Amino acid sequence: MRALLSRRPGGPETLELDEIPEPVAGSGQVRVAVRACGVNFPDLLIIQDLYQVKLPRPFAPGGEISGIVDALGTGVEGLRVGDRVLMSPVRGGMAQKVVGPAGNCWKIPDAMPFDQAAALLLTYGTSQHALTDRAQLMSGETLLVLGAAGGVGLAAVQLGKAIGARVVAAASTEAKLALAREHGADETVQYPAVALDKAAARALTDRFKSACGANGAQVIFDPVGGDYTESALRAIGWQGRYLVVGFTAGIPKLPLNLTLLKSCQIIGVFWGEFTARQPRQHAGNVAALMALYLEGRIKPAVTERFPLQRGMDAIARLAARDARGKVVVMIE
């Protein structure tokens, strides 16, 4: 079978399409013939050896897939060969076949296309866990979302609206803000796509404060980091909750006196570890996401599709911070 392999640390250009043996489903595992693989920022980090988990090489990137059950290991119940499924978290998704734990494999409705299925769980699961489990966002609160046109950011916009929050979306271009508005954002803030000096940082804080209103943001969702984090934190409301989701612009350093002045919380979000530690709660979250999808209240915005042989170009889109919505690799 074909797979897009990382044989040495480096950027997307180091990936190689090659033939490898088909994986075998062991006890408690499911093998899936992959139809689509969602592309996420950790795919860029993991091929550079910059992710918190380092895999033995060679390996294929790709942490969420959809497809058709191809084989079952011993002890697997509730799934059959031929079932349409999504699987996440998973390893090696940019390949024609993938093996993963049956507990990470979920049936999908016939009405759900494979590209949307591959774009659902990692991003919406992360955003849902952040907003509901970690921040306990409530209807009527103001939610500020950074990186609002990316995968997790756009999911946070949609889920925030489904909860009943007032959503302020922030992104680096007007095109990205337009996408956030299409998916329900109430207000938008454009920030510079360059490093911020003190004057620019203060100006951005003022824009955040103006958009969020006199009481500030009760919850801030930040998958971006970098220079934007402090500017956003200065716009948080009293006893607000700041969600640390990712660092596409770099890992920030914060003056902790800001947390004292606002009596606010800085809350880490590690969805992958949550799914392993609290599988029952995770299963309930997945069921809730599927219900929201079937009700039409959330829908992954798949904006680009690449064939497997161009999977490196798909990851490069994220590296350049050019991606809007969700980028998916389609596999035949």
N, C-alpha and C positions, 0 to 999 in steps of 0.2 A: 504494500500500500504506500501511497505518497504522504509525506509529512514535510512541513516547513521547519527546519532544524536549526537550533543554535549550537554550534560546535565550539565557539570561542566567545568570550565576553566582547560586547560591542553594540553598535547601533543597529537599526533595522537592516542596513545594507550588508551585515554579516550573516544574515539568515540564508539558508540554502534549501532548496526543494530537492528531496531525495526519496529513494525507496527504502522502507524499513519493514521488518516482519510485522504481521498483524498481532496486536496484543491479545492475550487470552484472559477471559473473565475467571477470576478465582472465586473462592468462597465469599458470598455476600456481595459480589460485584456484578455489574451490568456492562455489556459491551454495546456501544451505540455506533451505528453508521451515521456519520456526521453529515448534516445538511447545511448548517450555518454555525459560525463561531463569532461571538461578540468580541470586539476589540476594546481593551481597557488600558488605562495608564499603567497598571502593574505589569502589563506585557512588555512595555518599554523598559521598565526598571529591572525586570527579572532577566532579560537578555544581556543587561549590562552588569549583572551581579550587584545591583544596588537595592534589591528588594529584601525585606526582612527574612524571606525564605530563599535559600539558594539550592538549586536542583543540580544533580549530577548530569553532566553532558554525555551525549547529545540529548537535547529535549526540544519539544515543540512548545512555543508559547500558546496561550489561549486558556482562559479560566472559566468560560461558560459556553455551552454548545446546545444545539438542538438537533434532533434527528430521529432515527427509527431504531428501536431495540433490535439488536442483531444476534445477541447470545446472552444467556443467563448463567451465572455461576451457581454453585450449590447453595441452598438455603435462602434463595431470593423468593419472596412472596409478594403478590400484588402487582407484578409486572409480567408481561408476556412478550415473546418475540413478535415484532410487528407493531408494538405500541409506539405512538408518536410521543416524544418526551423532550424535556429540556434537562440538562444536568449542570449543576453549579453548586459549590465550587468543584472544579475538576482540573486536572493537569493534562497538558499536551493537546489542547483543543484544535490546533491548526493541523489536523491530520484527517485522513479519510475514516478512520475508526479510532474510538477512544474507550478506555475502560475506566470505570469509577465506582465508588460505593453506591449500592442500591439506595441508601438513605439520602443521597444527593440527587436522585433521579425522580423527576416529577412528570406525570402525564399532563399533556396539554390538549385543549379542546380542538376538534377538527377545524374550527373556524379561525384558529390562530396560525398565521403563516410562520414558517420556520425562521425567517429573518427576525420577526418580532419576538418570537420565543427566545432566540439567542441573545436578544437585547434586553430581556426583562429582568432576570433574577438578580444578577450581580449589582446592577445599578439601582433598580427599584428596591431590592432587598436591603442594600446599604442605606439608602435614603429613608426607607421605612423604619429600619432599626434605629437610625439616628433620631428621626423626628418623634417616633412614638415611644420606643423603649428607653432611649437615653435622655431626650429633652422633654418628653411628655407634652409636646405641642398641643395647645387647646384652641378650639374655635374662637375667633375674635382676636387672637394674638397677632402680632406683626412678626413675620419671618423674613429675614434678609438672607438671600442666597447668592454667594459668590460663585463664579464660574457657571452661571445659570443656563448656559446653552450647551454645556458638556453633558455627558451621559448621566452622572449622578446628580448634577445640578438641575438639569431639566426634569429629572424624576422628582427631585425635591420640590420644584415648582408645582408640578401636577399633584403630588401627594399633599403638599401644604394647602392647595386649594380644596382638595377632597376633604381635608380635615376641617376646613372652614376658616383658615387663617387669611390674613391680608399679606400678600406676598410681594416683596420688593426684590427684583431680580437685578443682579449686577454682572456685567461682562465687558469685554474689551472692544467690541465693535458694535455698530448700529445693527448690522445684519444679525448678530447673535442676540441682541436685545429684542429684535423683531420676532425671532423664533420663540423667545421666552414669553413675549406678549401673546403670540398665537396659542400658547399652551397655558394661558391663564394668569400671567403675572399682572398685578395691579399697578405697580410702579416700576420704573427701570432707572438704573444708574450706570453710566459708562465710565470705566476707569482706564487710565493709560496702559498700554501694553509694554511699558518700559519701566526701569527702576525709578522709584519715587525719591526725590529730594524732600527736605523738610517742608518746603512750601507746597509742593504737590501733594504730599501726604496730608497736610492740614486741609487743603482744598477738597481732597477726596472725603475726608471725615465730614466736612461741612455738607457735601452732597449726600452722603449716607444719612446724616442726621435730618436733613431737609426731607428726604424721601420717606424715612421711617416715622417722622412725626415727633411731637413734643415728648412722648414717653419712650422714644427709642425702640429698638428691636428687642422683643422678648426672647427670640431665638435667632442665632446666626449660624448658618450652615456654610462651612468653609472647606472646600476641597482644593483650594488654590494655594494658600499660604503666602510666602514671600513678603514683599513690602505691603501687601494689601491687608494683612491680618491686623496689624495695630490700628490702621485707619478704621477698619470695621469694628474692632473691639471698642474703640472710643465712642461708637454710636450705639452701644448696647444699652438697654434699659435697666432699671433697678432690679436686681436679682435675676438678670437675664441668664441665658444658657448659651455658651459658645461651643459649637460642635466642631471638633478637629477631625476632618475627614480625609484630607490628603494634602499633598505639597507639590502641585504641578509647577509652581513658581519658586519652589525652594522652602526649606524649613525656617520659620521665623523665630526671632527672639523677642520676647515680650517684657515690658516693664510691669512687674506684678502689682505695683501700686494701683494700676487701673482696676484690677479685680477687687481690691479693697474698697476703692471709691464707689464702685457700682454694686458691691456685694454680690458679684456675679460668679458663675461657675464656668470653668473650662473643662469640657467633657470629651474624652477620647472615644472614637468610633472605630472598632475593628470587627467588621461584620464576619469575616471568615472564621475568626476564632470563636465568635458568638455562636455560629452555626454548629461548631463542633462541641462546644460546652453546654449549650442549651437547645438540643435538637427538638424537643417538644414545642418550645416557644417558637423556634424557627419554623416548624411545620405549620403552626397556627398563623404565622405571618405570611407564609406562602399561600395558604388558603385564602387569606384576606386579600392578597394581591390579585389572585386569580379572580376573585369575586369583583374587585374593582375593575379589572380588565373586561370581564364579560358585561359589566354594567356600562362600559364605555367611559368610565371616569378617569382612566389612565390609558395611555397608548404610547409605546416606545416610538420615538421619532427616528427611524432609520433613514439617514440622509445620504449614505454612500455604501455601495456594495462592491467588494473586490473578489476576484477569483483567488483560489489558493495560491497560485503561482505569483500573485502580486500581494500576498499577505504582508510582506515587508513594507510595501507602500501604504497599506492601511495603518500600520503602526507608526510610520513616519508622519502621517497626518496628525496623530496625537503628539508626537515629538515636537512638531512645529506649532502646536496649539492652533491648528487650522480647523480642527474637527468641530462640527456643529451636530448636536443630537448624538446619534449612535452610528458608529462605523462597524460594518459586519463583513466578514469573509465568508463567501458562499462556496460550498464544497460539493462536488458531484460524486 
